[in-house]
Amino acid sequence: MDWRKCIHCRMPTEQHHTPMQMQSNFKSPPPPFLDEIQRDMRVVVGNADHVIVMGYSLPPDDVDYRAFFAAHRRRDSDRSNDPVKCSIVVGSTKDHRWLGPSDWRKQLDEMKLGETPRTTLEAARNLFGEGNVRFYGGGTPQVWMDGGDVKLAVERFLTWSASG
């Protein structure tokens, strides 16, 4: 039988319990070049006013992203007190429009999202605050298209708006 003790509660856990354990417990330290990238990311995210999440699901067991995104709470006091905004692009719906905070919260059940987009939205809400997250369910490349007007689509993508 293949098992190991949980590092938190010391209970024996088997292979089928693995998803319940934090996957980061099994990660080895990153190589030096990745460690340097992560340090740079901490600085950049700590100074960001708008964070865009594409192709990443903000999994609950990835403690590295929590450190990156929690850094926005430690912003310099001389900077604006405006909260950091977050835009999430997930290709899971046929709805190709931006949904602002109030819109995606209302339509969350109607959108018939899978577990990953729901988890991503909830993690972003917890990190950035209820009113600071907007959502695009059409994925890529649709996010770059806006009725064929790529310039307008890119501007909308980069400029955060509470109305989506």
N, CA, C and O atoms as a DFTB+ gen file, in Angstrom:
656 C
 N C O
     1  1       0.834      -1.171       0.000
     2  2       0.000       0.000       0.000
     3  2       0.885       1.243       0.000
     4  3       1.868       1.318       0.737
     5  1       0.526       2.212      -0.830
     6  2       1.301       3.430      -0.991
     7  2       0.612       4.558      -0.240
     8  3      -0.471       4.987      -0.638
     9  1       1.218       5.049       0.842
    10  2       0.622       6.118       1.616
    11  2       1.703       6.940       2.293
    12  3       2.860       6.529       2.380
    13  1       1.296       8.125       2.775
    14  2       2.183       8.982       3.568
    15  2       1.332       9.753       4.558
    16  3       0.120       9.878       4.384
    17  1       1.963      10.264       5.586
    18  2       1.232      11.029       6.600
    19  2       1.014      12.457       6.119
    20  3       1.892      13.063       5.504
    21  1      -0.166      12.979       6.410
    22  2      -0.481      14.372       6.111
    23  2       0.431      15.242       6.976
    24  3       0.603      14.976       8.166
    25  1       1.010      16.273       6.379
    26  2       1.932      17.122       7.147
    27  2       1.198      17.992       8.159
    28  3       1.823      18.541       9.066
    29  1      -0.119      18.126       8.017
    30  2      -0.886      18.961       8.935
    31  2      -1.482      18.162      10.089
    32  3      -1.319      18.524      11.254
    33  1      -2.176      17.068       9.757
    34  2      -2.895      16.335      10.805
    35  2      -2.260      14.983      11.132
    36  3      -2.708      14.299      12.053
    37  1      -1.230      14.593      10.394
    38  2      -0.486      13.342      10.611
    39  2      -1.304      12.082      10.327
    40  3      -0.880      10.982      10.681
    41  1      -2.467      12.226       9.695
    42  2      -3.278      11.057       9.327
    43  2      -2.693      10.417       8.077
    44  3      -2.180      11.120       7.206
    45  1      -2.762       9.083       7.975
    46  2      -2.281       8.438       6.745
    47  2      -3.167       8.814       5.554
    48  3      -4.394       8.788       5.649
    49  1      -2.536       9.160       4.444
    50  2      -3.274       9.482       3.231
    51  2      -2.760       8.597       2.102
    52  3      -1.567       8.307       2.011
    53  1      -3.677       8.179       1.254
    54  2      -3.330       7.307       0.130
    55  2      -3.383       8.094      -1.166
    56  3      -3.735       9.274      -1.174
    57  1      -3.033       7.438      -2.257
    58  2      -2.973       8.077      -3.564
    59  2      -4.289       8.765      -3.921
    60  3      -4.271       9.869      -4.465
    61  1      -5.417       8.146      -3.633
    62  2      -6.698       8.738      -4.016
    63  2      -7.058       9.960      -3.161
    64  3      -8.028      10.648      -3.480
    65  1      -6.325      10.252      -2.104
    66  2      -6.532      11.452      -1.309
    67  2      -5.727      12.644      -1.829
    68  3      -5.896      13.761      -1.341
    69  1      -4.870      12.423      -2.795
    70  2      -3.953      13.454      -3.269
    71  2      -4.647      14.762      -3.635
    72  3      -4.144      15.820      -3.256
    73  1      -5.776      14.754      -4.351
    74  2      -6.399      16.047      -4.663
    75  2      -6.801      16.833      -3.422
    76  3      -6.953      18.052      -3.492
    77  1      -6.974      16.168      -2.302
    78  2      -7.361      16.868      -1.081
    79  2      -6.163      17.551      -0.424
    80  3      -6.336      18.472       0.374
    81  1      -4.977      17.115      -0.748
    82  2      -3.785      17.724      -0.170
    83  2      -3.311      18.842      -1.072
    84  3      -3.528      18.807      -2.283
    85  1      -2.671      19.820      -0.492
    86  2      -2.144      20.908      -1.300
    87  2      -1.055      20.375      -2.211
    88  3      -0.078      19.784      -1.752
    89  1      -1.233      20.589      -3.504
    90  2      -0.257      20.105      -4.465
    91  2       1.100      20.778      -4.274
    92  3       2.132      20.209      -4.629
    93  1       1.100      21.979      -3.718
    94  2       2.365      22.671      -3.513
    95  2       3.246      21.944      -2.495
    96  3       4.453      22.182      -2.454
    97  1       2.670      21.066      -1.675
    98  2       3.484      20.295      -0.740
    99  2       4.430      19.357      -1.468
   100  3       5.457      18.952      -0.924
   101  1       4.082      19.015      -2.695
   102  2       4.880      18.057      -3.450
   103  2       5.843      18.738      -4.412
   104  3       6.641      18.068      -5.066
   105  1       5.777      20.050      -4.503
   106  2       6.629      20.780      -5.430
   107  2       8.005      20.978      -4.809
   108  3       8.132      21.283      -3.623
   109  1       9.011      20.801      -5.619
   110  2      10.368      21.083      -5.152
   111  2      10.628      22.574      -5.342
   112  3       9.904      23.235      -6.086
   113  1      11.644      23.106      -4.684
   114  2      11.943      24.532      -4.870
   115  2      12.207      24.819      -6.353
   116  3      12.789      23.992      -7.054
   117  1      11.774      25.997      -6.824
   118  2      11.966      26.292      -8.246
   119  2      13.435      26.507      -8.566
   120  3      14.215      26.889      -7.694
   121  1      13.813      26.264      -9.817
   122  2      15.196      26.564     -10.210
   123  2      15.441      28.067     -10.102
   124  3      14.488      28.847     -10.100
   125  1      16.694      28.480     -10.015
   126  2      17.015      29.899      -9.784
   127  2      16.359      30.855     -10.785
   128  3      15.911      31.933     -10.392
   129  1      16.292      30.486     -12.070
   130  2      15.719      31.413     -13.039
   131  2      14.213      31.597     -12.804
   132  3      13.695      32.690     -13.032
   133  1      13.503      30.558     -12.356
   134  2      12.085      30.709     -12.041
   135  2      11.892      31.508     -10.762
   136  3      10.947      32.288     -10.645
   137  1      12.780      31.312      -9.816
   138  2      12.711      32.079      -8.576
   139  2      12.877      33.568      -8.870
   140  3      12.201      34.404      -8.272
   141  1      13.773      33.890      -9.789
   142  2      13.980      35.287     -10.170
   143  2      12.728      35.856     -10.857
   144  3      12.340      36.994     -10.595
   145  1      12.112      35.079     -11.719
   146  2      10.878      35.507     -12.385
   147  2       9.780      35.745     -11.347
   148  3       9.045      36.728     -11.432
   149  1       9.671      34.856     -10.380
   150  2       8.645      35.018      -9.348
   151  2       8.881      36.275      -8.516
   152  3       7.928      36.967      -8.160
   153  1      10.127      36.575      -8.207
   154  2      10.425      37.808      -7.466
   155  2      10.016      39.029      -8.283
   156  3       9.419      39.966      -7.753
   157  1      10.341      39.016      -9.580
   158  2       9.945      40.121     -10.447
   159  2       8.425      40.244     -10.527
   160  3       7.889      41.352     -10.534
   161  1       7.733      39.108     -10.587
   162  2       6.276      39.128     -10.641
   163  2       5.689      39.752      -9.380
   164  3       4.716      40.502      -9.454
   165  1       6.265      39.450      -8.240
   166  2       5.774      40.037      -6.989
   167  2       5.842      41.561      -7.039
   168  3       4.915      42.245      -6.605
   169  1       6.932      42.083      -7.564
   170  2       7.096      43.531      -7.657
   171  2       6.081      44.112      -8.633
   172  3       5.421      45.105      -8.326
   173  1       5.953      43.499      -9.803
   174  2       5.043      44.009     -10.828
   175  2       3.602      43.960     -10.349
   176  3       2.874      44.945     -10.471
   177  1       3.183      42.828      -9.807
   178  2       1.803      42.692      -9.341
   179  2       1.548      43.613      -8.158
   180  3       0.452      44.155      -8.022
   181  1       2.537      43.794      -7.309
   182  2       2.382      44.689      -6.168
   183  2       2.155      46.133      -6.582
   184  3       1.596      46.912      -5.809
   185  1       2.577      46.509      -7.785
   186  2       2.410      47.870      -8.281
   187  2       1.292      47.995      -9.314
   188  3       1.048      49.085      -9.830
   189  1       0.618      46.902      -9.615
   190  2      -0.400      46.900     -10.669
   191  2      -1.705      47.535     -10.200
   192  3      -2.073      47.446      -9.028
   193  1      -2.392      48.173     -11.135
   194  2      -3.725      48.699     -10.885
   195  2      -4.787      47.791     -11.500
   196  3      -5.957      47.847     -11.121
   197  1      -4.368      46.954     -12.454
   198  2      -5.297      46.083     -13.175
   199  2      -4.573      44.768     -13.481
   200  3      -3.546      44.760     -14.159
   201  1      -5.112      43.673     -12.981
   202  2      -4.532      42.346     -13.204
   203  2      -5.448      41.587     -14.163
   204  3      -6.662      41.542     -13.963
   205  1      -4.866      40.995     -15.200
   206  2      -5.630      40.230     -16.184
   207  2      -5.253      38.761     -16.041
   208  3      -4.078      38.399     -16.106
   209  1      -6.261      37.925     -15.846
   210  2      -6.040      36.487     -15.680
   211  2      -6.571      35.778     -16.931
   212  3      -7.772      35.782     -17.202
   213  1      -5.654      35.174     -17.681
   214  2      -6.018      34.421     -18.885
   215  2      -5.259      33.102     -18.865
   216  3      -4.042      33.082     -18.678
   217  1      -5.964      32.023     -19.053
   218  2      -5.294      30.735     -19.136
   219  2      -4.772      30.221     -17.807
   220  3      -3.933      29.321     -17.773
   221  1      -5.253      30.774     -16.737
   222  2      -4.841      30.336     -15.404
   223  2      -6.072      30.325     -14.522
   224  3      -6.835      31.291     -14.525
   225  1      -6.284      29.271     -13.776
   226  2      -7.540      29.099     -13.051
   227  2      -7.492      29.532     -11.591
   228  3      -8.464      29.321     -10.866
   229  1      -6.404      30.123     -11.142
   230  2      -6.267      30.534      -9.734
   231  2      -6.612      29.388      -8.789
   232  3      -7.483      29.540      -7.932
   233  1      -5.940      28.237      -8.932
   234  2      -6.309      27.092      -8.088
   235  2      -6.086      27.378      -6.611
   236  3      -5.130      28.060      -6.245
   237  1      -6.965      26.859      -5.763
   238  2      -6.878      27.161      -4.330
   239  2      -5.607      26.642      -3.663
   240  3      -5.223      27.137      -2.604
   241  1      -4.952      25.658      -4.264
   242  2      -3.775      25.085      -3.615
   243  2      -2.457      25.689      -4.101
   244  3      -1.392      25.221      -3.701
   245  1      -2.500      26.697      -4.938
   246  2      -1.275      27.329      -5.430
   247  2      -0.965      28.543      -4.556
   248  3      -1.498      29.632      -4.769
   249  1      -0.103      28.335      -3.578
   250  2       0.194      29.408      -2.627
   251  2       1.036      30.514      -3.253
   252  3       1.045      31.636      -2.745
   253  1       1.744      30.224      -4.343
   254  2       2.549      31.260      -4.992
   255  2       1.680      32.390      -5.521
   256  3       2.001      33.563      -5.328
   257  1       0.578      32.045      -6.188
   258  2      -0.267      33.109      -6.731
   259  2      -0.874      33.928      -5.604
   260  3      -1.073      35.133      -5.755
   261  1      -1.169      33.296      -4.483
   262  2      -1.728      34.058      -3.363
   263  2      -0.744      35.135      -2.909
   264  3      -1.139      36.253      -2.577
   265  1       0.534      34.784      -2.900
   266  2       1.550      35.765      -2.510
   267  2       1.620      36.900      -3.529
   268  3       1.737      38.066      -3.152
   269  1       1.549      36.562      -4.831
   270  2       1.598      37.599      -5.860
   271  2       0.419      38.551      -5.748
   272  3       0.587      39.770      -5.727
   273  1      -0.777      37.978      -5.675
   274  2      -1.970      38.806      -5.733
   275  2      -2.327      39.442      -4.391
   276  3      -3.011      40.465      -4.354
   277  1      -1.880      38.859      -3.313
   278  2      -2.115      39.488      -2.012
   279  2      -1.209      40.704      -1.829
   280  3      -1.450      41.539      -0.957
   281  1      -0.168      40.799      -2.656
   282  2       0.763      41.925      -2.560
   283  2       0.070      43.255      -2.828
   284  3       0.549      44.297      -2.380
   285  1      -1.043      43.241      -3.547
   286  2      -1.730      44.507      -3.838
   287  2      -2.244      45.169      -2.568
   288  3      -2.503      46.372      -2.563
   289  1      -2.392      44.410      -1.500
   290  2      -2.862      44.989      -0.240
   291  2      -1.759      45.761       0.471
   292  3      -2.027      46.535       1.390
   293  1      -0.528      45.549       0.045
   294  2       0.607      46.209       0.688
   295  2       1.151      47.344      -0.183
   296  3       2.355      47.598      -0.202
   297  1       0.276      48.004      -0.884
   298  2       0.702      49.084      -1.764
   299  2       1.197      50.262      -0.938
   300  3       0.797      50.443       0.212
   301  1       2.066      51.053      -1.534
   302  2       2.601      52.238      -0.848
   303  2       1.477      53.187      -0.463
   304  3       0.513      53.355      -1.211
   305  1       1.601      53.801       0.695
   306  2       0.540      54.685       1.193
   307  2       0.417      55.967       0.366
   308  3      -0.637      56.601       0.382
   309  1       1.474      56.363      -0.360
   310  2       1.394      57.582      -1.164
   311  2       0.686      57.351      -2.496
   312  3       0.412      58.306      -3.223
   313  1       0.392      56.119      -2.817
   314  2      -0.335      55.817      -4.057
   315  2      -1.823      55.947      -3.821
   316  3      -2.282      56.050      -2.684
   317  1      -2.553      55.941      -4.884
   318  2      -4.011      56.032      -4.817
   319  2      -4.568      54.878      -4.003
   320  3      -4.016      53.778      -4.024
   321  1      -5.647      55.119      -3.294
   322  2      -6.287      54.067      -2.510
   323  2      -7.285      53.267      -3.326
   324  3      -8.030      52.456      -2.777
   325  1      -7.304      53.491      -4.644
   326  2      -8.199      52.723      -5.497
   327  2      -7.797      51.252      -5.444
   328  3      -6.613      50.929      -5.539
   329  1      -8.771      50.362      -5.291
   330  2      -8.435      48.939      -5.239
   331  2      -7.963      48.427      -6.591
   332  3      -8.297      48.987      -7.636
   333  1      -7.194      47.371      -6.553
   334  2      -6.720      46.729      -7.773
   335  2      -7.906      46.043      -8.439
   336  3      -8.712      45.388      -7.780
   337  1      -7.998      46.202      -9.749
   338  2      -9.077      45.595     -10.525
   339  2      -8.556      44.315     -11.173
   340  3      -7.357      44.164     -11.408
   341  1      -9.482      43.396     -11.458
   342  2      -9.108      42.118     -12.055
   343  2     -10.051      41.789     -13.206
   344  3     -11.270      41.898     -13.070
   345  1      -9.488      41.392     -14.326
   346  2     -10.257      40.929     -15.482
   347  2      -9.926      39.461     -15.696
   348  3      -8.757      39.076     -15.726
   349  1     -10.966      38.642     -15.845
   350  2     -10.774      37.205     -16.046
   351  2     -11.323      36.827     -17.413
   352  3     -12.455      37.173     -17.752
   353  1     -10.517      36.114     -18.198
   354  2     -10.942      35.615     -19.502
   355  2     -10.933      34.098     -19.439
   356  3      -9.887      33.478     -19.248
   357  1     -12.117      33.505     -19.603
   358  2     -12.266      32.049     -19.562
   359  2     -13.118      31.657     -20.763
   360  3     -14.154      32.272     -21.018
   361  1     -12.694      30.655     -21.487
   362  2     -13.462      30.199     -22.654
   363  2     -14.420      29.093     -22.303
   364  3     -14.182      27.933     -22.639
   365  1     -15.506      29.437     -21.628
   366  2     -16.412      28.383     -21.184
   367  2     -17.871      28.671     -21.493
   368  3     -18.734      27.832     -21.235
   369  1     -18.158      29.842     -22.041
   370  2     -19.549      30.155     -22.358
   371  2     -19.638      30.633     -23.800
   372  3     -18.628      30.941     -24.433
   373  1     -20.836      30.686     -24.294
   374  2     -21.057      31.218     -25.639
   375  2     -21.352      32.714     -25.579
   376  3     -21.590      33.350     -26.606
   377  1     -21.334      33.263     -24.382
   378  2     -21.609      34.678     -24.167
   379  2     -20.313      35.458     -24.364
   380  3     -19.452      35.467     -23.484
   381  1     -20.171      36.111     -25.513
   382  2     -18.944      36.814     -25.850
   383  2     -19.073      38.296     -25.535
   384  3     -19.066      39.139     -26.432
   385  1     -19.192      38.601     -24.255
   386  2     -19.243      39.994     -23.812
   387  2     -18.652      40.073     -22.411
   388  3     -18.613      39.087     -21.674
   389  1     -18.200      41.257     -22.069
   390  2     -17.681      41.484     -20.730
   391  2     -18.843      41.629     -19.762
   392  3     -19.831      42.304     -20.052
   393  1     -18.712      40.990     -18.613
   394  2     -19.713      41.111     -17.555
   395  2     -19.050      41.778     -16.358
   396  3     -18.040      41.302     -15.840
   397  1     -19.641      42.888     -15.930
   398  2     -19.133      43.593     -14.764
   399  2     -19.468      42.844     -13.491
   400  3     -20.152      41.822     -13.541
   401  1     -18.999      43.333     -12.345
   402  2     -19.192      42.632     -11.072
   403  2     -20.640      42.262     -10.770
   404  3     -20.925      41.124     -10.397
   405  1     -21.549      43.209     -10.929
   406  2     -22.940      42.888     -10.610
   407  2     -23.541      41.928     -11.629
   408  3     -24.385      41.103     -11.279
   409  1     -23.114      42.028     -12.888
   410  2     -23.656      41.166     -13.939
   411  2     -23.243      39.705     -13.775
   412  3     -24.085      38.810     -13.839
   413  1     -21.936      39.461     -13.561
   414  2     -21.509      38.063     -13.496
   415  2     -21.989      37.404     -12.214
   416  3     -22.226      36.196     -12.196
   417  1     -22.139      38.175     -11.138
   418  2     -22.664      37.583      -9.905
   419  2     -24.121      37.153     -10.102
   420  3     -24.523      36.087      -9.636
   421  1     -24.912      37.984     -10.794
   422  2     -26.314      37.656     -11.048
   423  2     -26.457      36.465     -11.983
   424  3     -27.334      35.622     -11.791
   425  1     -25.602      36.394     -12.988
   426  2     -25.750      35.392     -14.031
   427  2     -24.911      34.136     -13.817
   428  3     -24.871      33.259     -14.681
   429  1     -24.253      34.047     -12.691
   430  2     -23.357      32.922     -12.450
   431  2     -24.069      31.580     -12.606
   432  3     -23.533      30.668     -13.235
   433  1     -25.257      31.450     -12.047
   434  2     -25.990      30.193     -12.162
   435  2     -26.554      29.997     -13.565
   436  3     -26.609      28.870     -14.055
   437  1     -26.970      31.069     -14.209
   438  2     -27.538      30.969     -15.544
   439  2     -26.496      30.634     -16.598
   440  3     -26.834      30.047     -17.626
   441  1     -25.229      30.992     -16.367
   442  2     -24.185      30.782     -17.367
   443  2     -23.787      29.322     -17.502
   444  3     -23.095      28.958     -18.452
   445  1     -24.208      28.489     -16.578
   446  2     -23.871      27.069     -16.601
   447  2     -22.358      26.865     -16.734
   448  3     -21.881      26.107     -17.579
   449  1     -21.640      27.555     -15.884
   450  2     -20.188      27.434     -15.879
   451  2     -19.761      26.105     -15.285
   452  3     -20.441      25.553     -14.420
   453  1     -18.638      25.597     -15.751
   454  2     -18.052      24.420     -15.138
   455  2     -17.409      24.794     -13.812
   456  3     -17.431      25.958     -13.412
   457  1     -16.846      23.824     -13.141
   458  2     -16.260      24.047     -11.821
   459  2     -15.042      24.974     -11.877
   460  3     -14.866      25.807     -10.987
   461  1     -14.199      24.843     -12.907
   462  2     -12.997      25.668     -12.980
   463  2     -13.315      27.153     -13.108
   464  3     -12.749      27.945     -12.353
   465  1     -14.196      27.580     -14.027
   466  2     -14.508      29.017     -14.074
   467  2     -15.150      29.530     -12.791
   468  3     -14.868      30.653     -12.373
   469  1     -16.003      28.734     -12.159
   470  2     -16.614      29.156     -10.895
   471  2     -15.538      29.354      -9.828
   472  3     -15.530      30.362      -9.121
   473  1     -14.641      28.390      -9.720
   474  2     -13.562      28.479      -8.736
   475  2     -12.680      29.684      -9.018
   476  3     -12.265      30.380      -8.091
   477  1     -12.388      29.939     -10.298
   478  2     -11.560      31.079     -10.672
   479  2     -12.228      32.383     -10.270
   480  3     -11.587      33.259      -9.690
   481  1     -13.517      32.514     -10.576
   482  2     -14.244      33.738     -10.221
   483  2     -14.315      33.931      -8.710
   484  3     -14.146      35.049      -8.222
   485  1     -14.559      32.869      -7.974
   486  2     -14.627      32.982      -6.515
   487  2     -13.263      33.337      -5.924
   488  3     -13.183      34.148      -5.001
   489  1     -12.198      32.740      -6.444
   490  2     -10.856      33.065      -5.950
   491  2     -10.520      34.523      -6.237
   492  3      -9.964      35.211      -5.381
   493  1     -10.854      35.001      -7.438
   494  2     -10.595      36.405      -7.787
   495  2     -11.413      37.339      -6.900
   496  3     -10.918      38.374      -6.453
   497  1     -12.663      36.968      -6.649
   498  2     -13.517      37.788      -5.778
   499  2     -12.915      37.876      -4.384
   500  3     -12.913      38.945      -3.773
   501  1     -12.405      36.762      -3.878
   502  2     -11.803      36.756      -2.546
   503  2     -10.513      37.573      -2.502
   504  3     -10.221      38.218      -1.495
   505  1      -9.748      37.549      -3.580
   506  2      -8.483      38.270      -3.606
   507  2      -8.644      39.765      -3.873
   508  3      -7.976      40.582      -3.241
   509  1      -9.521      40.124      -4.798
   510  2      -9.609      41.506      -5.254
   511  2     -10.833      42.255      -4.743
   512  3     -10.899      43.480      -4.853
   513  1     -11.803      41.531      -4.185
   514  2     -13.003      42.176      -3.672
   515  2     -14.177      42.013      -4.617
   516  3     -14.011      41.888      -5.830
   517  1     -15.352      42.016      -4.045
   518  2     -16.599      41.756      -4.772
   519  2     -16.789      42.638      -5.999
   520  3     -17.155      42.141      -7.064
   521  1     -16.550      43.920      -5.867
   522  2     -16.830      44.841      -6.963
   523  2     -15.668      45.124      -7.877
   524  3     -15.741      46.049      -8.687
   525  1     -14.598      44.363      -7.779
   526  2     -13.384      44.657      -8.540
   527  2     -13.025      43.588      -9.566
   528  3     -11.905      43.567     -10.076
   529  1     -13.971      42.699      -9.870
   530  2     -13.693      41.606     -10.806
   531  2     -14.699      41.657     -11.938
   532  3     -15.904      41.735     -11.701
   533  1     -14.209      41.612     -13.167
   534  2     -15.083      41.479     -14.333
   535  2     -14.717      40.192     -15.056
   536  3     -13.652      39.623     -14.820
   537  1     -15.604      39.732     -15.940
   538  2     -15.492      38.391     -16.503
   539  2     -15.848      38.393     -17.983
   540  3     -16.813      39.030     -18.406
   541  1     -15.050      37.667     -18.763
   542  2     -15.346      37.448     -20.181
   543  2     -15.355      35.940     -20.406
   544  3     -14.333      35.279     -20.225
   545  1     -16.498      35.395     -20.798
   546  2     -16.640      33.947     -20.925
   547  2     -16.382      33.387     -22.296
   548  3     -16.488      32.175     -22.484
   549  1     -16.045      34.226     -23.278
   550  2     -15.863      33.743     -24.645
   551  2     -14.476      33.205     -24.939
   552  3     -14.273      32.573     -25.976
   553  1     -13.520      33.438     -24.061
   554  2     -12.159      32.942     -24.257
   555  2     -11.415      33.692     -25.348
   556  3     -11.806      34.780     -25.770
   557  1     -10.325      33.070     -25.790
   558  2      -9.536      33.641     -26.877
   559  2      -9.756      32.781     -28.113
   560  3      -9.968      31.579     -27.952
   561  1      -9.723      33.277     -29.274
   562  2      -9.358      34.641     -29.675
   563  2     -10.527      35.614     -29.629
   564  3     -10.359      36.780     -29.983
   565  1     -11.704      35.174     -29.204
   566  2     -12.887      36.029     -29.232
   567  2     -12.709      37.317     -28.435
   568  3     -13.267      38.349     -28.808
   569  1     -11.944      37.277     -27.345
   570  2     -11.753      38.481     -26.545
   571  2     -11.060      39.579     -27.352
   572  3     -11.202      40.760     -27.034
   573  1     -10.318      39.207     -28.383
   574  2      -9.610      40.177     -29.217
   575  2     -10.479      40.701     -30.359
   576  3     -10.059      41.584     -31.106
   577  1     -11.667      40.167     -30.491
   578  2     -12.565      40.576     -31.574
   579  2     -13.768      41.289     -30.952
   580  3     -14.275      40.859     -29.916
   581  1     -14.209      42.337     -31.559
   582  2     -15.400      43.041     -31.091
   583  2     -16.157      43.479     -32.329
   584  3     -16.047      44.621     -32.775
   585  1     -16.921      42.557     -32.871
   586  2     -17.599      42.846     -34.130
   587  2     -16.604      43.105     -35.243
   588  3     -16.904      43.831     -36.191
   589  1     -15.413      42.513     -35.135
   590  2     -14.379      42.699     -36.146
   591  2     -13.460      43.867     -35.880
   592  3     -12.484      44.051     -36.608
   593  1     -13.738      44.671     -34.856
   594  2     -12.921      45.839     -34.544
   595  2     -11.894      45.463     -33.466
   596  3     -12.166      45.578     -32.271
   597  1     -10.733      45.021     -33.900
   598  2      -9.696      44.543     -32.981
   599  2      -9.193      45.662     -32.079
   600  3      -8.950      45.440     -30.893
   601  1      -9.034      46.866     -32.633
   602  2      -8.537      47.991     -31.832
   603  2      -9.479      48.281     -30.662
   604  3      -9.023      48.473     -29.535
   605  1     -10.783      48.312     -30.922
   606  2     -11.764      48.536     -29.869
   607  2     -11.742      47.391     -28.849
   608  3     -11.850      47.628     -27.646
   609  1     -11.603      46.156     -29.330
   610  2     -11.570      44.994     -28.439
   611  2     -10.368      45.040     -27.507
   612  3     -10.495      44.745     -26.318
   613  1      -9.208      45.405     -28.030
   614  2      -7.996      45.487     -27.199
   615  2      -8.139      46.615     -26.179
   616  3      -7.741      46.466     -25.024
   617  1      -8.705      47.737     -26.606
   618  2      -8.924      48.842     -25.668
   619  2      -9.867      48.424     -24.544
   620  3      -9.613      48.731     -23.380
   621  1     -10.936      47.738     -24.873
   622  2     -11.893      47.264     -23.869
   623  2     -11.229      46.227     -22.953
   624  3     -11.488      46.196     -21.750
   625  1     -10.388      45.399     -23.523
   626  2      -9.674      44.373     -22.758
   627  2      -8.744      45.014     -21.727
   628  3      -8.679      44.555     -20.586
   629  1      -8.036      46.051     -22.109
   630  2      -7.046      46.648     -21.228
   631  2      -7.633      47.684     -20.261
   632  3      -7.018      47.980     -19.236
   633  1      -8.793      48.231     -20.564
   634  2      -9.400      49.262     -19.730
   635  2     -10.515      48.641     -18.901
   636  3     -11.537      48.211     -19.436
   637  1     -10.307      48.601     -17.601
   638  2     -11.287      47.976     -16.711
   639  2     -12.509      48.865     -16.556
   640  3     -12.385      50.075     -16.370
   641  1     -13.672      48.273     -16.631
   642  2     -14.916      49.017     -16.458
   643  2     -15.863      48.175     -15.609
   644  3     -15.990      46.970     -15.830
   645  1     -16.522      48.797     -14.648
   646  2     -17.447      48.082     -13.781
   647  2     -18.663      47.567     -14.544
   648  3     -19.344      46.650     -14.085
   649  1     -18.933      48.152     -15.704
   650  2     -20.072      47.697     -16.500
   651  2     -19.666      46.581     -17.442
   652  3     -20.487      46.097     -18.221
   653  1     -18.419      46.169     -17.381
   654  2     -17.947      45.087     -18.239
   655  2     -17.205      45.636     -19.364
   656  3     -16.721      44.884     -20.209
